[in-house]
Every structure is written in C-alpha cells, then in structure tokens.
Amino acid sequence: MNLLVWSIIISFYNMVSIKFIPKFVLWLMNMNKEHKKLVNEISVLKNEQSQISIVKEFAKHTKLQRRINKLNEELKTHIRENSSKNLKIKFMCKMSLYAFSVILNFLFVYYNYHKTVLRELPTNWFIPLSWLVRWPSSQVGTMSFVFWYSITNCVAKVTTNNLL
C-alpha cells in the first residue's frame, strides 16, 4: 500500500511542478527594476489623485490622470515587448521540465519497480488488454507498478489541468 501512495504523491508533484515552475520563472523575470518602478509610480500617483478633490482642483486632478495614463501606456508597451521573450522562456522551461520528469520517472520505475506486482486481479477484468495491465511482469491476473504509475500520472495531469 505504501508504494501506491508514494506513486500518487510523486505523480502529483511532477504535474504541479510542471505547472508552477514556469509561472514562477516568468514572474521573477517580469518583475525587473523598470517594471517595478512604473508600477510603484502609478500607485503613488493614484494615491495622490485619490486625495485630491476633483471639484475643487480639477486641473491638478486631470494633470495627474494624464500622467497615470502615460505611465500605463509605457507599462503596456513594456509588457508587450517582453511577451514574446516570456513565451519562449515558458516553452523552454516547460519542455525541459517535461523531459526531466520523463527521464526521472523512467529511471525511478525501471531501476526500482519494473517487475513489481501491486495487486492480484480477477483474470477477466481486463481481458483484451490484460497484457498491458501486467506488463512488464509475466504473471497472469496481476497489475504491475508500471501500469499503476502511468495511470496515476494521467490522472494527475488531468486534475492539475483543471485546477491550475
């Protein structure tokens, strides 16, 4: 039973890391000094503008609004310029994590559990695909760890796609 639980935990860990690590890397890269400076300046100007009465000091309020709009445009162009770079980085990060995950999973299963039998099953449950359920083991009516681990990886991928 311990092996079943560990395989589920590892499967979900792999899928969650593949979802979160690229987002985290992009978040770190997007928060550079220029971006932070623009965001901070916009928030300071908005705070200053909220303290000014639009009725009493219309000119000052409008001037601040124009500066805020100008800074928002600069921020949008900055984000647009970085979007293609971010897409490439996200793609490379995801592909390298997928490759690392596949290699690590393969080595984990092959060197530790490639012939391990998890459960004895009735022989008529998976009649047309019974060879797949027991592969690489040759015992009829069993479920191998490889089959279980691949199923947990598929379930982890589907659930993390829906959740994240």
Protein Blocks (a to p, Z undefined) as FASTA:
>chain_A
ZZmmmmmmmmmmmmmmmmmmmmmmmmmmmmcfklmmmmmmmmmmmmmmmmpcfklmmmlm
mmmmmmmmmmmmmmmmmmmmmmmmmmmmmmmmmmmmmmmmmmmmmmmmmmmmmmccfbdc
dfklmmmlmmmmmpcbfbehiacfklmmmmmmmmmmmmmmmmZZ
